[in-house]
Amino acid sequence: SNNRSTEKTDQIKEIEQQTQSRMALHGYLKDPSSAEIRNHKGNCGEVNSKNSFGGYVGFRRFIASSAIVAVEGENMNADEFQKAWETVCQ
């Protein structure tokens, strides 16, 4: 039964990580209430949200944690983002 409790702990950690990730992302976005998030696993996922003109920009990859929020094509150049994605998200 010990293995089961480890699985549960991992699951709780994953949920906490994802919650922190979502909160960090929402703190970064101009219009967090408009955010659509998909394929969210850990600190990585895709987000579609409205820009300052009120239009949706389309889904873009993001990396979000309490330490950093990076949205592809927004606040980090493409090469840096790709490197970070490969490091954090694979």
PDB file of N, CA, C and O in Angstrom:
ATOM      1  N   SER A   1       0.830  -1.215   0.000  1.00  0.00           N
ATOM      2  CA  SER A   1       0.000   0.000   0.000  1.00  0.00           C
ATOM      3  C   SER A   1       0.863   1.264   0.000  1.00  0.00           C
ATOM      4  O   SER A   1       0.383   2.357  -0.298  1.00  0.00           O
ATOM      5  N   ASN A   2       2.152   1.093   0.341  1.00  0.00           N
ATOM      6  CA  ASN A   2       3.057   2.244   0.384  1.00  0.00           C
ATOM      7  C   ASN A   2       3.172   2.925  -0.984  1.00  0.00           C
ATOM      8  O   ASN A   2       3.244   4.150  -1.081  1.00  0.00           O
ATOM      9  N   ASN A   3       3.186   2.107  -2.028  1.00  0.00           N
ATOM     10  CA  ASN A   3       3.296   2.626  -3.384  1.00  0.00           C
ATOM     11  C   ASN A   3       2.110   3.528  -3.731  1.00  0.00           C
ATOM     12  O   ASN A   3       2.260   4.542  -4.413  1.00  0.00           O
ATOM     13  N   ARG A   4       0.942   3.140  -3.252  1.00  0.00           N
ATOM     14  CA  ARG A   4      -0.264   3.915  -3.532  1.00  0.00           C
ATOM     15  C   ARG A   4      -0.186   5.310  -2.909  1.00  0.00           C
ATOM     16  O   ARG A   4      -0.589   6.292  -3.532  1.00  0.00           O
ATOM     17  N   SER A   5       0.330   5.397  -1.682  1.00  0.00           N
ATOM     18  CA  SER A   5       0.426   6.702  -1.027  1.00  0.00           C
ATOM     19  C   SER A   5       1.439   7.605  -1.741  1.00  0.00           C
ATOM     20  O   SER A   5       1.255   8.820  -1.800  1.00  0.00           O
ATOM     21  N   THR A   6       2.500   7.012  -2.278  1.00  0.00           N
ATOM     22  CA  THR A   6       3.473   7.782  -3.056  1.00  0.00           C
ATOM     23  C   THR A   6       2.809   8.348  -4.304  1.00  0.00           C
ATOM     24  O   THR A   6       3.020   9.508  -4.659  1.00  0.00           O
ATOM     25  N   GLU A   7       2.010   7.525  -4.963  1.00  0.00           N
ATOM     26  CA  GLU A   7       1.274   7.981  -6.155  1.00  0.00           C
ATOM     27  C   GLU A   7       0.361   9.140  -5.807  1.00  0.00           C
ATOM     28  O   GLU A   7       0.278  10.119  -6.549  1.00  0.00           O
ATOM     29  N   LYS A   8      -0.324   9.029  -4.674  1.00  0.00           N
ATOM     30  CA  LYS A   8      -1.243  10.075  -4.248  1.00  0.00           C
ATOM     31  C   LYS A   8      -0.480  11.371  -3.973  1.00  0.00           C
ATOM     32  O   LYS A   8      -0.922  12.451  -4.363  1.00  0.00           O
ATOM     33  N   THR A   9       0.655  11.260  -3.306  1.00  0.00           N
ATOM     34  CA  THR A   9       1.485  12.431  -3.024  1.00  0.00           C
ATOM     35  C   THR A   9       1.935  13.088  -4.329  1.00  0.00           C
ATOM     36  O   THR A   9       1.892  14.311  -4.459  1.00  0.00           O
ATOM     37  N   ASP A  10       2.361  12.285  -5.281  1.00  0.00           N
ATOM     38  CA  ASP A  10       2.778  12.812  -6.588  1.00  0.00           C
ATOM     39  C   ASP A  10       1.624  13.530  -7.271  1.00  0.00           C
ATOM     40  O   ASP A  10       1.805  14.588  -7.873  1.00  0.00           O
ATOM     41  N   GLN A  11       0.448  12.949  -7.171  1.00  0.00           N
ATOM     42  CA  GLN A  11      -0.735  13.531  -7.798  1.00  0.00           C
ATOM     43  C   GLN A  11      -1.062  14.884  -7.157  1.00  0.00           C
ATOM     44  O   GLN A  11      -1.389  15.844  -7.854  1.00  0.00           O
ATOM     45  N   ILE A  12      -0.970  14.949  -5.832  1.00  0.00           N
ATOM     46  CA  ILE A  12      -1.231  16.198  -5.123  1.00  0.00           C
ATOM     47  C   ILE A  12      -0.195  17.245  -5.519  1.00  0.00           C
ATOM     48  O   ILE A  12      -0.543  18.400  -5.761  1.00  0.00           O
ATOM     49  N   LYS A  13       1.076  16.848  -5.586  1.00  0.00           N
ATOM     50  CA  LYS A  13       2.152  17.764  -5.993  1.00  0.00           C
ATOM     51  C   LYS A  13       1.883  18.310  -7.388  1.00  0.00           C
ATOM     52  O   LYS A  13       2.070  19.497  -7.654  1.00  0.00           O
ATOM     53  N   GLU A  14       1.441  17.421  -8.272  1.00  0.00           N
ATOM     54  CA  GLU A  14       1.169  17.819  -9.659  1.00  0.00           C
ATOM     55  C   GLU A  14       0.028  18.832  -9.712  1.00  0.00           C
ATOM     56  O   GLU A  14       0.091  19.810 -10.456  1.00  0.00           O
ATOM     57  N   ILE A  15      -1.015  18.591  -8.918  1.00  0.00           N
ATOM     58  CA  ILE A  15      -2.161  19.506  -8.878  1.00  0.00           C
ATOM     59  C   ILE A  15      -1.723  20.864  -8.317  1.00  0.00           C
ATOM     60  O   ILE A  15      -2.112  21.912  -8.834  1.00  0.00           O
ATOM     61  N   GLU A  16      -0.914  20.834  -7.258  1.00  0.00           N
ATOM     62  CA  GLU A  16      -0.416  22.084  -6.672  1.00  0.00           C
ATOM     63  C   GLU A  16       0.430  22.860  -7.672  1.00  0.00           C
ATOM     64  O   GLU A  16       0.293  24.074  -7.816  1.00  0.00           O
ATOM     65  N   GLN A  17       1.307  22.131  -8.361  1.00  0.00           N
ATOM     66  CA  GLN A  17       2.185  22.764  -9.351  1.00  0.00           C
ATOM     67  C   GLN A  17       1.340  23.417 -10.445  1.00  0.00           C
ATOM     68  O   GLN A  17       1.604  24.545 -10.862  1.00  0.00           O
ATOM     69  N   GLN A  18       0.325  22.691 -10.897  1.00  0.00           N
ATOM     70  CA  GLN A  18      -0.523  23.191 -11.958  1.00  0.00           C
ATOM     71  C   GLN A  18      -1.332  24.405 -11.503  1.00  0.00           C
ATOM     72  O   GLN A  18      -1.534  25.349 -12.267  1.00  0.00           O
ATOM     73  N   THR A  19      -1.793  24.369 -10.251  1.00  0.00           N
ATOM     74  CA  THR A  19      -2.545  25.497  -9.699  1.00  0.00           C
ATOM     75  C   THR A  19      -1.665  26.736  -9.607  1.00  0.00           C
ATOM     76  O   THR A  19      -2.082  27.829  -9.990  1.00  0.00           O
ATOM     77  N   GLN A  20      -0.443  26.565  -9.096  1.00  0.00           N
ATOM     78  CA  GLN A  20       0.504  27.682  -9.011  1.00  0.00           C
ATOM     79  C   GLN A  20       0.819  28.216 -10.401  1.00  0.00           C
ATOM     80  O   GLN A  20       0.925  29.426 -10.603  1.00  0.00           O
ATOM     81  N   SER A  21       0.965  27.314 -11.345  1.00  0.00           N
ATOM     82  CA  SER A  21       1.254  27.683 -12.723  1.00  0.00           C
ATOM     83  C   SER A  21       0.125  28.545 -13.295  1.00  0.00           C
ATOM     84  O   SER A  21       0.366  29.579 -13.918  1.00  0.00           O
ATOM     85  N   ARG A  22      -1.108  28.094 -13.069  1.00  0.00           N
ATOM     86  CA  ARG A  22      -2.285  28.820 -13.568  1.00  0.00           C
ATOM     87  C   ARG A  22      -2.399  30.204 -12.923  1.00  0.00           C
ATOM     88  O   ARG A  22      -2.715  31.188 -13.591  1.00  0.00           O
ATOM     89  N   MET A  23      -2.136  30.262 -11.607  1.00  0.00           N
ATOM     90  CA  MET A  23      -2.206  31.543 -10.912  1.00  0.00           C
ATOM     91  C   MET A  23      -1.153  32.518 -11.437  1.00  0.00           C
ATOM     92  O   MET A  23      -1.429  33.702 -11.628  1.00  0.00           O
ATOM     93  N   ALA A  24       0.053  32.006 -11.667  1.00  0.00           N
ATOM     94  CA  ALA A  24       1.127  32.845 -12.197  1.00  0.00           C
ATOM     95  C   ALA A  24       0.771  33.355 -13.591  1.00  0.00           C
ATOM     96  O   ALA A  24       0.980  34.526 -13.908  1.00  0.00           O
ATOM     97  N   LEU A  25       0.229  32.459 -14.419  1.00  0.00           N
ATOM     98  CA  LEU A  25      -0.174  32.832 -15.774  1.00  0.00           C
ATOM     99  C   LEU A  25      -1.264  33.899 -15.728  1.00  0.00           C
ATOM    100  O   LEU A  25      -1.194  34.897 -16.446  1.00  0.00           O
ATOM    101  N   HIS A  26      -2.272  33.685 -14.880  1.00  0.00           N
ATOM    102  CA  HIS A  26      -3.365  34.651 -14.749  1.00  0.00           C
ATOM    103  C   HIS A  26      -2.864  36.015 -14.276  1.00  0.00           C
ATOM    104  O   HIS A  26      -3.377  37.054 -14.693  1.00  0.00           O
ATOM    105  N   GLY A  27      -1.848  35.999 -13.394  1.00  0.00           N
ATOM    106  CA  GLY A  27      -1.256  37.253 -12.926  1.00  0.00           C
ATOM    107  C   GLY A  27      -0.550  38.015 -14.032  1.00  0.00           C
ATOM    108  O   GLY A  27      -0.442  39.241 -13.987  1.00  0.00           O
ATOM    109  N   TYR A  28      -0.072  37.283 -15.019  1.00  0.00           N
ATOM    110  CA  TYR A  28       0.681  37.875 -16.130  1.00  0.00           C
ATOM    111  C   TYR A  28      -0.241  38.429 -17.226  1.00  0.00           C
ATOM    112  O   TYR A  28       0.047  39.468 -17.820  1.00  0.00           O
ATOM    113  N   LEU A  29      -1.338  37.733 -17.485  1.00  0.00           N
ATOM    114  CA  LEU A  29      -2.200  38.084 -18.623  1.00  0.00           C
ATOM    115  C   LEU A  29      -2.917  39.412 -18.423  1.00  0.00           C
ATOM    116  O   LEU A  29      -3.264  39.776 -17.299  1.00  0.00           O
ATOM    117  N   LYS A  30      -3.138  40.138 -19.528  1.00  0.00           N
ATOM    118  CA  LYS A  30      -3.860  41.410 -19.477  1.00  0.00           C
ATOM    119  C   LYS A  30      -5.321  41.195 -19.102  1.00  0.00           C
ATOM    120  O   LYS A  30      -5.908  41.987 -18.365  1.00  0.00           O
ATOM    121  N   ASP A  31      -5.898  40.114 -19.616  1.00  0.00           N
ATOM    122  CA  ASP A  31      -7.320  39.841 -19.359  1.00  0.00           C
ATOM    123  C   ASP A  31      -7.479  38.384 -18.942  1.00  0.00           C
ATOM    124  O   ASP A  31      -7.936  37.556 -19.730  1.00  0.00           O
ATOM    125  N   PRO A  32      -7.099  38.067 -17.690  1.00  0.00           N
ATOM    126  CA  PRO A  32      -7.085  36.667 -17.265  1.00  0.00           C
ATOM    127  C   PRO A  32      -8.453  35.980 -17.329  1.00  0.00           C
ATOM    128  O   PRO A  32      -8.531  34.766 -17.514  1.00  0.00           O
ATOM    129  N   SER A  33      -9.524  36.756 -17.177  1.00  0.00           N
ATOM    130  CA  SER A  33     -10.854  36.141 -17.219  1.00  0.00           C
ATOM    131  C   SER A  33     -11.188  35.607 -18.605  1.00  0.00           C
ATOM    132  O   SER A  33     -12.084  34.776 -18.755  1.00  0.00           O
ATOM    133  N   SER A  34     -10.468  36.084 -19.623  1.00  0.00           N
ATOM    134  CA  SER A  34     -10.730  35.635 -20.998  1.00  0.00           C
ATOM    135  C   SER A  34      -9.887  34.413 -21.374  1.00  0.00           C
ATOM    136  O   SER A  34     -10.056  33.852 -22.457  1.00  0.00           O
ATOM    137  N   ALA A  35      -8.985  34.004 -20.487  1.00  0.00           N
ATOM    138  CA  ALA A  35      -8.008  32.972 -20.842  1.00  0.00           C
ATOM    139  C   ALA A  35      -8.644  31.606 -21.073  1.00  0.00           C
ATOM    140  O   ALA A  35      -9.448  31.130 -20.271  1.00  0.00           O
ATOM    141  N   GLU A  36      -8.266  30.993 -22.180  1.00  0.00           N
ATOM    142  CA  GLU A  36      -8.603  29.589 -22.441  1.00  0.00           C
ATOM    143  C   GLU A  36      -7.283  28.836 -22.352  1.00  0.00           C
ATOM    144  O   GLU A  36      -6.313  29.188 -23.024  1.00  0.00           O
ATOM    145  N   ILE A  37      -7.249  27.803 -21.524  1.00  0.00           N
ATOM    146  CA  ILE A  37      -6.011  27.039 -21.338  1.00  0.00           C
ATOM    147  C   ILE A  37      -6.255  25.603 -21.772  1.00  0.00           C
ATOM    148  O   ILE A  37      -7.282  25.013 -21.437  1.00  0.00           O
ATOM    149  N   ARG A  38      -5.304  25.039 -22.521  1.00  0.00           N
ATOM    150  CA  ARG A  38      -5.424  23.629 -22.918  1.00  0.00           C
ATOM    151  C   ARG A  38      -4.052  22.958 -22.801  1.00  0.00           C
ATOM    152  O   ARG A  38      -3.017  23.620 -22.720  1.00  0.00           O
ATOM    153  N   ASN A  39      -4.079  21.623 -22.795  1.00  0.00           N
ATOM    154  CA  ASN A  39      -2.850  20.816 -22.715  1.00  0.00           C
ATOM    155  C   ASN A  39      -1.951  21.258 -21.564  1.00  0.00           C
ATOM    156  O   ASN A  39      -0.728  21.287 -21.698  1.00  0.00           O
ATOM    157  N   HIS A  40      -2.565  21.602 -20.437  1.00  0.00           N
ATOM    158  CA  HIS A  40      -1.802  22.105 -19.289  1.00  0.00           C
ATOM    159  C   HIS A  40      -1.280  20.925 -18.484  1.00  0.00           C
ATOM    160  O   HIS A  40      -2.054  20.148 -17.927  1.00  0.00           O
ATOM    161  N   LYS A  41       0.042  20.800 -18.431  1.00  0.00           N
ATOM    162  CA  LYS A  41       0.670  19.753 -17.629  1.00  0.00           C
ATOM    163  C   LYS A  41       1.832  20.368 -16.871  1.00  0.00           C
ATOM    164  O   LYS A  41       2.766  20.895 -17.475  1.00  0.00           O
ATOM    165  N   GLY A  42       1.776  20.302 -15.558  1.00  0.00           N
ATOM    166  CA  GLY A  42       2.832  20.915 -14.760  1.00  0.00           C
ATOM    167  C   GLY A  42       2.870  22.412 -14.982  1.00  0.00           C
ATOM    168  O   GLY A  42       1.871  23.104 -14.788  1.00  0.00           O
ATOM    169  N   ASN A  43       4.038  22.915 -15.394  1.00  0.00           N
ATOM    170  CA  ASN A  43       4.195  24.354 -15.634  1.00  0.00           C
ATOM    171  C   ASN A  43       4.006  24.737 -17.096  1.00  0.00           C
ATOM    172  O   ASN A  43       4.237  25.887 -17.468  1.00  0.00           O
ATOM    173  N   CYS A  44       3.590  23.789 -17.927  1.00  0.00           N
ATOM    174  CA  CYS A  44       3.562  24.029 -19.369  1.00  0.00           C
ATOM    175  C   CYS A  44       2.165  23.832 -19.934  1.00  0.00           C
ATOM    176  O   CYS A  44       1.383  23.027 -19.428  1.00  0.00           O
ATOM    177  N   GLY A  45       1.867  24.571 -20.982  1.00  0.00           N
ATOM    178  CA  GLY A  45       0.586  24.401 -21.642  1.00  0.00           C
ATOM    179  C   GLY A  45       0.436  25.379 -22.779  1.00  0.00           C
ATOM    180  O   GLY A  45       1.410  25.953 -23.266  1.00  0.00           O
ATOM    181  N   GLU A  46      -0.817  25.562 -23.197  1.00  0.00           N
ATOM    182  CA  GLU A  46      -1.130  26.516 -24.253  1.00  0.00           C
ATOM    183  C   GLU A  46      -2.235  27.435 -23.759  1.00  0.00           C
ATOM    184  O   GLU A  46      -3.164  27.003 -23.076  1.00  0.00           O
ATOM    185  N   VAL A  47      -2.121  28.690 -24.108  1.00  0.00           N
ATOM    186  CA  VAL A  47      -3.120  29.668 -23.676  1.00  0.00           C
ATOM    187  C   VAL A  47      -3.576  30.516 -24.857  1.00  0.00           C
ATOM    188  O   VAL A  47      -2.791  30.876 -25.735  1.00  0.00           O
ATOM    189  N   ASN A  48      -4.858  30.821 -24.850  1.00  0.00           N
ATOM    190  CA  ASN A  48      -5.436  31.778 -25.781  1.00  0.00           C
ATOM    191  C   ASN A  48      -6.121  32.825 -24.917  1.00  0.00           C
ATOM    192  O   ASN A  48      -6.964  32.490 -24.085  1.00  0.00           O
ATOM    193  N   SER A  49      -5.770  34.071 -25.106  1.00  0.00           N
ATOM    194  CA  SER A  49      -6.416  35.118 -24.320  1.00  0.00           C
ATOM    195  C   SER A  49      -6.545  36.382 -25.159  1.00  0.00           C
ATOM    196  O   SER A  49      -5.968  36.492 -26.241  1.00  0.00           O
ATOM    197  N   LYS A  50      -7.309  37.327 -24.640  1.00  0.00           N
ATOM    198  CA  LYS A  50      -7.522  38.574 -25.370  1.00  0.00           C
ATOM    199  C   LYS A  50      -6.342  39.507 -25.161  1.00  0.00           C
ATOM    200  O   LYS A  50      -5.745  39.564 -24.086  1.00  0.00           O
ATOM    201  N   ASN A  51      -6.025  40.238 -26.228  1.00  0.00           N
ATOM    202  CA  ASN A  51      -4.971  41.250 -26.114  1.00  0.00           C
ATOM    203  C   ASN A  51      -5.580  42.578 -25.664  1.00  0.00           C
ATOM    204  O   ASN A  51      -6.765  42.642 -25.335  1.00  0.00           O
ATOM    205  N   SER A  52      -4.773  43.626 -25.652  1.00  0.00           N
ATOM    206  CA  SER A  52      -5.263  44.921 -25.163  1.00  0.00           C
ATOM    207  C   SER A  52      -6.353  45.515 -26.055  1.00  0.00           C
ATOM    208  O   SER A  52      -7.042  46.449 -25.646  1.00  0.00           O
ATOM    209  N   PHE A  53      -6.517  44.982 -27.270  1.00  0.00           N
ATOM    210  CA  PHE A  53      -7.580  45.457 -28.161  1.00  0.00           C
ATOM    211  C   PHE A  53      -8.853  44.635 -28.019  1.00  0.00           C
ATOM    212  O   PHE A  53      -9.852  44.911 -28.684  1.00  0.00           O
ATOM    213  N   GLY A  54      -8.819  43.624 -27.153  1.00  0.00           N
ATOM    214  CA  GLY A  54     -10.021  42.826 -26.912  1.00  0.00           C
ATOM    215  C   GLY A  54     -10.220  41.682 -27.885  1.00  0.00           C
ATOM    216  O   GLY A  54     -11.280  41.057 -27.895  1.00  0.00           O
ATOM    217  N   GLY A  55      -9.199  41.391 -28.720  1.00  0.00           N
ATOM    218  CA  GLY A  55      -9.307  40.277 -29.673  1.00  0.00           C
ATOM    219  C   GLY A  55      -8.495  39.083 -29.210  1.00  0.00           C
ATOM    220  O   GLY A  55      -7.429  39.234 -28.613  1.00  0.00           O
ATOM    221  N   TYR A  56      -9.007  37.900 -29.490  1.00  0.00           N
ATOM    222  CA  TYR A  56      -8.238  36.694 -29.157  1.00  0.00           C
ATOM    223  C   TYR A  56      -7.040  36.562 -30.089  1.00  0.00           C
ATOM    224  O   TYR A  56      -7.135  36.849 -31.283  1.00  0.00           O
ATOM    225  N   VAL A  57      -5.920  36.129 -29.537  1.00  0.00           N
ATOM    226  CA  VAL A  57      -4.678  36.077 -30.316  1.00  0.00           C
ATOM    227  C   VAL A  57      -4.361  34.675 -30.834  1.00  0.00           C
ATOM    228  O   VAL A  57      -3.460  34.509 -31.656  1.00  0.00           O
ATOM    229  N   GLY A  58      -5.090  33.673 -30.362  1.00  0.00           N
ATOM    230  CA  GLY A  58      -4.817  32.295 -30.765  1.00  0.00           C
ATOM    231  C   GLY A  58      -3.968  31.600 -29.712  1.00  0.00           C
ATOM    232  O   GLY A  58      -3.304  32.253 -28.908  1.00  0.00           O
ATOM    233  N   PHE A  59      -3.993  30.268 -29.722  1.00  0.00           N
ATOM    234  CA  PHE A  59      -3.273  29.515 -28.707  1.00  0.00           C
ATOM    235  C   PHE A  59      -1.769  29.620 -28.898  1.00  0.00           C
ATOM    236  O   PHE A  59      -1.253  29.450 -30.002  1.00  0.00           O
ATOM    237  N   ARG A  60      -1.077  29.902 -27.802  1.00  0.00           N
ATOM    238  CA  ARG A  60       0.380  29.934 -27.800  1.00  0.00           C
ATOM    239  C   ARG A  60       0.886  29.143 -26.601  1.00  0.00           C
ATOM    240  O   ARG A  60       0.225  29.069 -25.565  1.00  0.00           O
ATOM    241  N   ARG A  61       2.056  28.560 -26.755  1.00  0.00           N
ATOM    242  CA  ARG A  61       2.626  27.796 -25.642  1.00  0.00           C
ATOM    243  C   ARG A  61       3.046  28.742 -24.526  1.00  0.00           C
ATOM    244  O   ARG A  61       3.448  29.879 -24.772  1.00  0.00           O
ATOM    245  N   PHE A  62       2.946  28.253 -23.299  1.00  0.00           N
ATOM    246  CA  PHE A  62       3.426  29.025 -22.164  1.00  0.00           C
ATOM    247  C   PHE A  62       4.179  28.130 -21.194  1.00  0.00           C
ATOM    248  O   PHE A  62       3.963  26.919 -21.136  1.00  0.00           O
ATOM    249  N   ILE A  63       5.064  28.755 -20.437  1.00  0.00           N
ATOM    250  CA  ILE A  63       5.714  28.131 -19.293  1.00  0.00           C
ATOM    251  C   ILE A  63       5.429  29.076 -18.133  1.00  0.00           C
ATOM    252  O   ILE A  63       5.787  30.252 -18.192  1.00  0.00           O
ATOM    253  N   ALA A  64       4.793  28.578 -17.087  1.00  0.00           N
ATOM    254  CA  ALA A  64       4.423  29.457 -15.980  1.00  0.00           C
ATOM    255  C   ALA A  64       4.665  28.768 -14.651  1.00  0.00           C
ATOM    256  O   ALA A  64       4.228  27.640 -14.424  1.00  0.00           O
ATOM    257  N   SER A  65       5.369  29.468 -13.783  1.00  0.00           N
ATOM    258  CA  SER A  65       5.570  29.003 -12.406  1.00  0.00           C
ATOM    259  C   SER A  65       5.606  30.244 -11.535  1.00  0.00           C
ATOM    260  O   SER A  65       5.489  31.365 -12.031  1.00  0.00           O
ATOM    261  N   SER A  66       5.769  30.042 -10.236  1.00  0.00           N
ATOM    262  CA  SER A  66       5.856  31.209  -9.350  1.00  0.00           C
ATOM    263  C   SER A  66       7.110  32.033  -9.659  1.00  0.00           C
ATOM    264  O   SER A  66       7.175  33.217  -9.328  1.00  0.00           O
ATOM    265  N   ALA A  67       8.100  31.406 -10.292  1.00  0.00           N
ATOM    266  CA  ALA A  67       9.356  32.111 -10.584  1.00  0.00           C
ATOM    267  C   ALA A  67       9.350  32.839 -11.929  1.00  0.00           C
ATOM    268  O   ALA A  67       9.968  33.896 -12.061  1.00  0.00           O
ATOM    269  N   ILE A  68       8.658  32.283 -12.927  1.00  0.00           N
ATOM    270  CA  ILE A  68       8.733  32.849 -14.279  1.00  0.00           C
ATOM    271  C   ILE A  68       7.444  32.585 -15.043  1.00  0.00           C
ATOM    272  O   ILE A  68       6.818  31.537 -14.889  1.00  0.00           O
ATOM    273  N   VAL A  69       7.058  33.553 -15.871  1.00  0.00           N
ATOM    274  CA  VAL A  69       5.983  33.322 -16.836  1.00  0.00           C
ATOM    275  C   VAL A  69       6.514  33.720 -18.199  1.00  0.00           C
ATOM    276  O   VAL A  69       6.926  34.861 -18.410  1.00  0.00           O
ATOM    277  N   ALA A  70       6.502  32.772 -19.120  1.00  0.00           N
ATOM    278  CA  ALA A  70       6.936  33.043 -20.491  1.00  0.00           C
ATOM    279  C   ALA A  70       5.844  32.585 -21.440  1.00  0.00           C
ATOM    280  O   ALA A  70       5.368  31.453 -21.357  1.00  0.00           O
ATOM    281  N   VAL A  71       5.454  33.470 -22.338  1.00  0.00           N
ATOM    282  CA  VAL A  71       4.470  33.122 -23.360  1.00  0.00           C
ATOM    283  C   VAL A  71       5.150  33.250 -24.712  1.00  0.00           C
ATOM    284  O   VAL A  71       5.758  34.273 -25.026  1.00  0.00           O
ATOM    285  N   GLU A  72       5.037  32.196 -25.505  1.00  0.00           N
ATOM    286  CA  GLU A  72       5.710  32.146 -26.801  1.00  0.00           C
ATOM    287  C   GLU A  72       5.352  33.361 -27.652  1.00  0.00           C
ATOM    288  O   GLU A  72       4.180  33.703 -27.804  1.00  0.00           O
ATOM    289  N   GLY A  73       6.363  33.998 -28.196  1.00  0.00           N
ATOM    290  CA  GLY A  73       6.139  35.134 -29.095  1.00  0.00           C
ATOM    291  C   GLY A  73       5.740  36.406 -28.375  1.00  0.00           C
ATOM    292  O   GLY A  73       5.347  37.382 -29.014  1.00  0.00           O
ATOM    293  N   GLU A  74       5.837  36.409 -27.041  1.00  0.00           N
ATOM    294  CA  GLU A  74       5.416  37.604 -26.318  1.00  0.00           C
ATOM    295  C   GLU A  74       6.548  38.244 -25.533  1.00  0.00           C
ATOM    296  O   GLU A  74       6.956  39.366 -25.833  1.00  0.00           O
ATOM    297  N   ASN A  75       7.056  37.545 -24.535  1.00  0.00           N
ATOM    298  CA  ASN A  75       8.047  38.178 -23.659  1.00  0.00           C
ATOM    299  C   ASN A  75       9.387  37.438 -23.637  1.00  0.00           C
ATOM    300  O   ASN A  75      10.207  37.634 -22.740  1.00  0.00           O
ATOM    301  N   MET A  76       9.590  36.586 -24.640  1.00  0.00           N
ATOM    302  CA  MET A  76      10.862  35.864 -24.741  1.00  0.00           C
ATOM    303  C   MET A  76      11.090  35.557 -26.207  1.00  0.00           C
ATOM    304  O   MET A  76      10.149  35.203 -26.917  1.00  0.00           O
ATOM    305  N   ASN A  77      12.330  35.686 -26.677  1.00  0.00           N
ATOM    306  CA  ASN A  77      12.526  35.410 -28.106  1.00  0.00           C
ATOM    307  C   ASN A  77      12.352  33.917 -28.398  1.00  0.00           C
ATOM    308  O   ASN A  77      12.464  33.082 -27.500  1.00  0.00           O
ATOM    309  N   ALA A  78      12.083  33.603 -29.638  1.00  0.00           N
ATOM    310  CA  ALA A  78      11.675  32.251 -30.041  1.00  0.00           C
ATOM    311  C   ALA A  78      12.707  31.184 -29.688  1.00  0.00           C
ATOM    312  O   ALA A  78      12.348  30.105 -29.216  1.00  0.00           O
ATOM    313  N   ASP A  79      13.985  31.481 -29.914  1.00  0.00           N
ATOM    314  CA  ASP A  79      15.043  30.501 -29.625  1.00  0.00           C
ATOM    315  C   ASP A  79      15.123  30.210 -28.135  1.00  0.00           C
ATOM    316  O   ASP A  79      15.221  29.053 -27.725  1.00  0.00           O
ATOM    317  N   GLU A  80      15.079  31.270 -27.323  1.00  0.00           N
ATOM    318  CA  GLU A  80      15.131  31.117 -25.865  1.00  0.00           C
ATOM    319  C   GLU A  80      13.919  30.331 -25.380  1.00  0.00           C
ATOM    320  O   GLU A  80      14.034  29.444 -24.533  1.00  0.00           O
ATOM    321  N   PHE A  81      12.763  30.668 -25.927  1.00  0.00           N
ATOM    322  CA  PHE A  81      11.544  29.976 -25.500  1.00  0.00           C
ATOM    323  C   PHE A  81      11.642  28.490 -25.824  1.00  0.00           C
ATOM    324  O   PHE A  81      11.306  27.645 -24.995  1.00  0.00           O
ATOM    325  N   GLN A  82      12.102  28.175 -27.029  1.00  0.00           N
ATOM    326  CA  GLN A  82      12.216  26.778 -27.451  1.00  0.00           C
ATOM    327  C   GLN A  82      13.167  26.011 -26.528  1.00  0.00           C
ATOM    328  O   GLN A  82      12.878  24.882 -26.131  1.00  0.00           O
ATOM    329  N   LYS A  83      14.292  26.625 -26.194  1.00  0.00           N
ATOM    330  CA  LYS A  83      15.250  25.993 -25.268  1.00  0.00           C
ATOM    331  C   LYS A  83      14.604  25.746 -23.915  1.00  0.00           C
ATOM    332  O   LYS A  83      14.730  24.661 -23.345  1.00  0.00           O
ATOM    333  N   ALA A  84      13.914  26.755 -23.405  1.00  0.00           N
ATOM    334  CA  ALA A  84      13.248  26.633 -22.098  1.00  0.00           C
ATOM    335  C   ALA A  84      12.184  25.533 -22.153  1.00  0.00           C
ATOM    336  O   ALA A  84      12.052  24.734 -21.226  1.00  0.00           O
ATOM    337  N   TRP A  85      11.424  25.507 -23.263  1.00  0.00           N
ATOM    338  CA  TRP A  85      10.361  24.503 -23.427  1.00  0.00           C
ATOM    339  C   TRP A  85      10.954  23.099 -23.403  1.00  0.00           C
ATOM    340  O   TRP A  85      10.432  22.208 -22.733  1.00  0.00           O
ATOM    341  N   GLU A  86      12.053  22.905 -24.139  1.00  0.00           N
ATOM    342  CA  GLU A  86      12.697  21.601 -24.190  1.00  0.00           C
ATOM    343  C   GLU A  86      13.252  21.183 -22.830  1.00  0.00           C
ATOM    344  O   GLU A  86      13.259  20.000 -22.491  1.00  0.00           O
ATOM    345  N   THR A  87      13.719  22.165 -22.054  1.00  0.00           N
ATOM    346  CA  THR A  87      14.273  21.880 -20.736  1.00  0.00           C
ATOM    347  C   THR A  87      13.178  21.550 -19.723  1.00  0.00           C
ATOM    348  O   THR A  87      13.289  20.582 -18.970  1.00  0.00           O
ATOM    349  N   VAL A  88      12.128  22.357 -19.712  1.00  0.00           N
ATOM    350  CA  VAL A  88      11.107  22.278 -18.655  1.00  0.00           C
ATOM    351  C   VAL A  88       9.960  21.330 -19.005  1.00  0.00           C
ATOM    352  O   VAL A  88       9.394  20.681 -18.125  1.00  0.00           O
ATOM    353  N   CYS A  89       9.626  21.253 -20.272  1.00  0.00           N
ATOM    354  CA  CYS A  89       8.334  20.670 -20.654  1.00  0.00           C
ATOM    355  C   CYS A  89       8.395  19.291 -21.275  1.00  0.00           C
ATOM    356  O   CYS A  89       7.348  18.675 -21.470  1.00  0.00           O
ATOM    357  N   GLN A  90       9.586  18.769 -21.599  1.00  0.00           N
ATOM    358  CA  GLN A  90       9.603  17.473 -22.292  1.00  0.00           C
ATOM    359  C   GLN A  90       9.597  16.312 -21.314  1.00  0.00           C
ATOM    360  O   GLN A  90       9.610  15.153 -21.731  1.00  0.00           O
TER     361      GLN A  90
END
